[in-house]
Every structure is written in C-alpha cells, then in structure tokens.
Amino acid sequence: MSRNELGFFLAGFAEGEGSFNISLRKKADYKVGWQVVMSFNVSQKDPTILRLIKDELNCGIIKVRKKDNLYSYDATNPQDIIQKVIPYFRKYPLLSESKIKNFAIFCEVADLMDKGEHKNLKGLRKILELREKINEGKGRTRKYGIIDVFSKVSSETIRQPAEKRMI
C-alpha cells in the first residue's frame, strides 16, 4: 500500500471510528479556573489499526481498558494536534458532512488555543460556544458546559472591583 493510499485508508477509518473532542477540566491554579483539552481518539478491540494511526501521525498514545480489553488511541498534546493531527486530516480529508463540520470546529478551537484565547474568559466562552456545535442535535451530555463555567464566574466577577474583572 502506498503512503497516499494508507493516508486515505486511515482517514476513512477515522471517518467511521474517530472522534474530535473538546473537554474541560476544573483547574483551580488556572487563571480562568478551567483547562481546555482537545483530543483526537479512536477505539477498537484490535490495536492493529491504532498502531498504524499512531505511527502515521507520529504522536499520541495507545492504552487498553482492562475491564473489556478495548484499545484506545489518543492524541491530546495541543502542539501535536496543531502540527500533526490537523495537517494530516487536511491532506487526507474527511468526507461526511458531520465529520467535516466537527473537524472544522475542532480546527477553529485549535487556532483559538494556539493564540492563547483559552486563557481569558472571552476566549473560553467562544471555545465553549463552538464546542456546543460539535455533534449538535445528537443528545450528547457534557460534564461541564457554558452554564457551569460562567454562572460561577459571573457571581465571583460581580464581587471584584471593575479593574480586576476579566469579562
């Protein structure tokens, strides 16, 4: 199989089995109190294709969930996502409307993060608004959403002097 054929094969595989995600973690030591985590992942019972993806992208890890022997390839390093994952899927594009949309949002968030926008409340809000559009209408529930982040921030911000407010 040629390198080009492998690229299109893996893009097709990611089309069906891959996922572009943006999640949040509470982090008291972060300026905005939250860490934005981007990830590209694929899960399978057989790790063969996951090893190919890892080798081809030259980043990420493969781990196994002990309870059911499910393997998962995960790329979460922001620079790996920006410099390796995104360029790969631009070279070998996804085809379905929903994956194209999700990937475009993922790229937009990566660009915002690359500019440091996740480190201020205005940028964090923009990222969370974009994240809401990933898999829109699929009944997905998120551990933390815009309300979780900004209802607490708003009440704390109101108590601060105007010059210290970040919004």
Contacts in CASP RR format, 6 or more apart in sequence:
PFRMAT RR
TARGET T0000
AUTHOR 0000-0000-0000
METHOD contacts of the structure
MODEL  1
MSRNELGFFLAGFAEGEGSFNISLRKKADYKVGWQVVMSFNVSQKDPTIL
RLIKDELNCGIIKVRKKDNLYSYDATNPQDIIQKVIPYFRKYPLLSESKI
KNFAIFCEVADLMDKGEHKNLKGLRKILELREKINEGKGRTRKYGIIDVF
SKVSSETIRQPAEKRMI
1 9 0 8 1.000
6 52 0 8 1.000
6 56 0 8 1.000
7 56 0 8 1.000
7 88 0 8 1.000
7 91 0 8 1.000
7 92 0 8 1.000
8 92 0 8 1.000
10 49 0 8 1.000
10 52 0 8 1.000
10 53 0 8 1.000
10 56 0 8 1.000
10 92 0 8 1.000
11 88 0 8 1.000
11 89 0 8 1.000
11 92 0 8 1.000
11 93 0 8 1.000
11 94 0 8 1.000
12 94 0 8 1.000
12 95 0 8 1.000
13 42 0 8 1.000
13 49 0 8 1.000
13 53 0 8 1.000
14 40 0 8 1.000
14 42 0 8 1.000
14 53 0 8 1.000
14 89 0 8 1.000
14 94 0 8 1.000
15 94 0 8 1.000
15 95 0 8 1.000
15 96 0 8 1.000
15 99 0 8 1.000
16 99 0 8 1.000
17 42 0 8 1.000
17 43 0 8 1.000
17 44 0 8 1.000
18 40 0 8 1.000
18 41 0 8 1.000
18 42 0 8 1.000
19 39 0 8 1.000
19 40 0 8 1.000
19 41 0 8 1.000
19 42 0 8 1.000
20 38 0 8 1.000
20 39 0 8 1.000
20 40 0 8 1.000
20 102 0 8 1.000
20 103 0 8 1.000
20 105 0 8 1.000
20 106 0 8 1.000
20 134 0 8 1.000
21 38 0 8 1.000
21 39 0 8 1.000
21 40 0 8 1.000
21 41 0 8 1.000
21 134 0 8 1.000
22 36 0 8 1.000
22 37 0 8 1.000
22 38 0 8 1.000
22 39 0 8 1.000
22 106 0 8 1.000
22 109 0 8 1.000
22 127 0 8 1.000
22 130 0 8 1.000
22 131 0 8 1.000
22 134 0 8 1.000
23 36 0 8 1.000
23 37 0 8 1.000
23 39 0 8 1.000
23 142 0 8 1.000
23 143 0 8 1.000
23 144 0 8 1.000
24 34 0 8 1.000
24 35 0 8 1.000
24 36 0 8 1.000
24 37 0 8 1.000
24 128 0 8 1.000
24 143 0 8 1.000
24 144 0 8 1.000
24 145 0 8 1.000
24 149 0 8 1.000
25 34 0 8 1.000
25 35 0 8 1.000
25 37 0 8 1.000
26 33 0 8 1.000
26 34 0 8 1.000
26 35 0 8 1.000
26 144 0 8 1.000
27 33 0 8 1.000
27 34 0 8 1.000
27 35 0 8 1.000
30 119 0 8 1.000
31 119 0 8 1.000
31 120 0 8 1.000
32 118 0 8 1.000
32 119 0 8 1.000
32 120 0 8 1.000
32 121 0 8 1.000
32 124 0 8 1.000
32 153 0 8 1.000
32 166 0 8 1.000
34 124 0 8 1.000
34 144 0 8 1.000
34 149 0 8 1.000
36 109 0 8 1.000
36 113 0 8 1.000
36 118 0 8 1.000
36 124 0 8 1.000
36 127 0 8 1.000
37 76 0 8 1.000
38 76 0 8 1.000
38 78 0 8 1.000
38 81 0 8 1.000
38 106 0 8 1.000
38 109 0 8 1.000
38 110 0 8 1.000
38 113 0 8 1.000
39 74 0 8 1.000
39 75 0 8 1.000
39 76 0 8 1.000
39 81 0 8 1.000
40 74 0 8 1.000
40 75 0 8 1.000
40 81 0 8 1.000
40 85 0 8 1.000
40 106 0 8 1.000
41 72 0 8 1.000
41 73 0 8 1.000
41 74 0 8 1.000
41 75 0 8 1.000
42 49 0 8 1.000
42 50 0 8 1.000
42 53 0 8 1.000
42 72 0 8 1.000
42 73 0 8 1.000
43 70 0 8 1.000
43 71 0 8 1.000
43 72 0 8 1.000
43 73 0 8 1.000
44 50 0 8 1.000
44 70 0 8 1.000
44 71 0 8 1.000
45 69 0 8 1.000
45 70 0 8 1.000
45 71 0 8 1.000
46 71 0 8 1.000
47 62 0 8 1.000
47 64 0 8 1.000
47 71 0 8 1.000
50 62 0 8 1.000
50 71 0 8 1.000
50 72 0 8 1.000
50 73 0 8 1.000
51 62 0 8 1.000
53 73 0 8 1.000
54 60 0 8 1.000
54 61 0 8 1.000
54 62 0 8 1.000
54 73 0 8 1.000
56 88 0 8 1.000
57 75 0 8 1.000
57 80 0 8 1.000
57 84 0 8 1.000
57 85 0 8 1.000
57 88 0 8 1.000
58 84 0 8 1.000
59 75 0 8 1.000
59 77 0 8 1.000
59 80 0 8 1.000
59 84 0 8 1.000
59 85 0 8 1.000
60 73 0 8 1.000
60 74 0 8 1.000
60 75 0 8 1.000
60 76 0 8 1.000
60 77 0 8 1.000
60 80 0 8 1.000
61 73 0 8 1.000
61 74 0 8 1.000
62 71 0 8 1.000
62 72 0 8 1.000
62 73 0 8 1.000
62 74 0 8 1.000
63 71 0 8 1.000
63 72 0 8 1.000
63 74 0 8 1.000
64 70 0 8 1.000
64 71 0 8 1.000
64 72 0 8 1.000
65 71 0 8 1.000
65 72 0 8 1.000
75 81 0 8 1.000
75 84 0 8 1.000
75 85 0 8 1.000
78 110 0 8 1.000
78 113 0 8 1.000
78 114 0 8 1.000
81 110 0 8 1.000
82 110 0 8 1.000
82 114 0 8 1.000
86 106 0 8 1.000
86 107 0 8 1.000
86 110 0 8 1.000
89 103 0 8 1.000
93 100 0 8 1.000
94 100 0 8 1.000
94 103 0 8 1.000
98 135 0 8 1.000
101 133 0 8 1.000
102 134 0 8 1.000
102 135 0 8 1.000
105 130 0 8 1.000
105 131 0 8 1.000
105 133 0 8 1.000
105 134 0 8 1.000
106 134 0 8 1.000
108 130 0 8 1.000
109 127 0 8 1.000
109 130 0 8 1.000
109 131 0 8 1.000
112 118 0 8 1.000
112 123 0 8 1.000
112 126 0 8 1.000
112 127 0 8 1.000
112 130 0 8 1.000
113 127 0 8 1.000
117 123 0 8 1.000
117 124 0 8 1.000
117 126 0 8 1.000
117 127 0 8 1.000
118 124 0 8 1.000
118 127 0 8 1.000
120 166 0 8 1.000
121 150 0 8 1.000
121 153 0 8 1.000
121 166 0 8 1.000
121 167 0 8 1.000
122 166 0 8 1.000
122 167 0 8 1.000
124 149 0 8 1.000
125 146 0 8 1.000
125 149 0 8 1.000
125 150 0 8 1.000
128 145 0 8 1.000
128 146 0 8 1.000
128 149 0 8 1.000
129 146 0 8 1.000
131 142 0 8 1.000
132 145 0 8 1.000
132 146 0 8 1.000
153 167 0 8 1.000
154 167 0 8 1.000
157 165 0 8 1.000
157 166 0 8 1.000
157 167 0 8 1.000
END
